[in-house]
Amino acid sequence: SAVISQKPSRDICQRGTSLTIQCQVDSQVTMMFWYRQQPGQSLTLIATANQGSEATYESGFVIDKFPISRPNLTFSTLTVSNMSPEDSSIYLCSGGQTDTQYFGPGTRLTVL
Amino acid sequence: ELKVEQNPLFLSMQEGKNYTIYCNYSTTSDRLYWYRQDPGKSLESLFVLLSNGAVKQEGRLMASLDTKARLSTLHITAAVHDLSATYFCAVDPNNAGNMLTFGGGTRLMVKP
């Protein structure tokens, strides 16, 4: 199994600012992903974090708003840019091998 | 576009009772995952179902997959209060063990 950690665990930010969330996996994983979970809702995939290349974004999510890096097989960052209150959510990273996906504890973001 | 629908979305049941949560999905896939989420927590992997007819059991929970019907079930036997949580099914549309499309979640409350 893989253990995934995220920093920060929570933050309160002002409108118009940006926040970078870090995701660290304790072992090499083939795939890493970023999800958003709005209050009381299910999870929505934001993007696939590709090692050494640009992330692959899902419909409704763009690189300018959610830039993602993945410099190696165990680390990725997600930036939420120019935040608005609508960005208040839990952001989760996940990683895994072929048959299993593990999730980090999530970053709870509140935008005022 | 892949759609994953769970029902019921909310379930209140008495301890000792049995019940089934259903997960229907709209595209061909042989991989289905069940997760549990406690309030304020991340997702805990419960079951990974990788083929038609797969059945897995852990304690009072049993999950099955019928890929022809595009249906998975999560059966709860003799529910106990500790099972109170939100349960998500998730489908891997690429059968590649990577990005997941989640159902809306079933919030389960087991009353003493």
Boltz contact constraints between the chains, C-beta under 6 A:
constraints:
  - contact:
      token1: [A, 31]
      token2: [B, 98]
      max_distance: 6.0
  - contact:
      token1: [A, 33]
      token2: [B, 99]
      max_distance: 6.0
  - contact:
      token1: [A, 42]
      token2: [B, 102]
      max_distance: 6.0
  - contact:
      token1: [A, 42]
      token2: [B, 104]
      max_distance: 6.0
  - contact:
      token1: [A, 42]
      token2: [B, 105]
      max_distance: 6.0
  - contact:
      token1: [A, 43]
      token2: [B, 102]
      max_distance: 6.0
  - contact:
      token1: [A, 45]
      token2: [B, 99]
      max_distance: 6.0
  - contact:
      token1: [A, 48]
      token2: [B, 99]
      max_distance: 6.0
  - contact:
      token1: [A, 98]
      token2: [B, 97]
      max_distance: 6.0
  - contact:
      token1: [A, 99]
      token2: [B, 48]
      max_distance: 6.0
  - contact:
      token1: [A, 99]
      token2: [B, 97]
      max_distance: 6.0
  - contact:
      token1: [A, 103]
      token2: [B, 42]
      max_distance: 6.0
  - contact:
      token1: [A, 103]
      token2: [B, 43]
      max_distance: 6.0
  - contact:
      token1: [A, 105]
      token2: [B, 42]
      max_distance: 6.0
  - contact:
      token1: [A, 106]
      token2: [B, 42]
      max_distance: 6.0
